[in-house]
Amino acid sequence: MPTEHPTLQDWLRRAAQRLSEAGSDSPHLDAQILLGHALDRPRSYLYAHGDDTLEPAQRAQADALLARRLEGRPVAHLLGRREFWSQELEVSPDTLIPRPETEITLELALEKIPSDADWALLDLGTGSGALALMLARERPGCRVTATDNSAAALAVARRNCKHLGVSNLELLEGDWFAPLAGRRFRLIVSNPPYVAEADPHLQAGDVRFEPRGALAAGPAGLDDLRRLIAAAPDHLEPGGWLVLEHGFDQAEAVDILLKEKEFYDIECRADLAGRPRATAARHAGG
Ligand code: GLN
């Protein structure tokens, strides 16, 4: 391989090989995304220009991205964005990177909200704003409130809000319901931390670079889910919905917690692999 003046194709081949050796699940895709980012071109450009020589400055930038990816940094952090519900969202190490399972949570929540609803909606622990922003866009007649205890995450959410031109969203700093004394909502959604503290998943791969406070929740991962289920009745309108994302092995525990607090119409939603990932339930109001 001509290392002095590599073509795009040369760079991609070499990068994919190194990513593969470093244990990446998707070395070719990662290499293409990083080079596309360095060149400020879509991936399709790379196929048509594989024989072009990389300019030294572009090569330096692509190499720098590759080095950071080889350290294990998530691609979404290197790009500063991730697609969610077909929209580009800014993400940073201060926010969880939106995941496909959260689209299941969003879908379940949207099913409960008529398209012409004028409800008050709440997203707890909004992070990048993914759930709150998509609720606000998909249900423009609703007023959405979102809280997060991280000022840095809220700054990202605020920029996403501006970028998407969303005007029916209010962002508040504070722990869960803390900034919402006396306020009630027709639907509350949350993707809280739900990973068990000792789960080896937290020590491996990209997750290491995400905020631990957005992931880990006590010995069984249920601490925050339990807290939200206990506090939600005081903030729900009569018959209002609570929609929670949870781990694929937590549906039964969540079902028990909901029944203990007299939630009804409990409905669980599974991902494409058949694993339960989100649960909705109503409450008569606390
Ligand atoms: N699904 C995420 C993971 O396994 C966890 C997200 C969360 O705790 N809210 O990395």
Residues whose N, C-alpha, C, O or C-beta is under 5 A from the ligand:
A	BS01	LIG	N191 P192 P193 Y194 V195 A214 L215
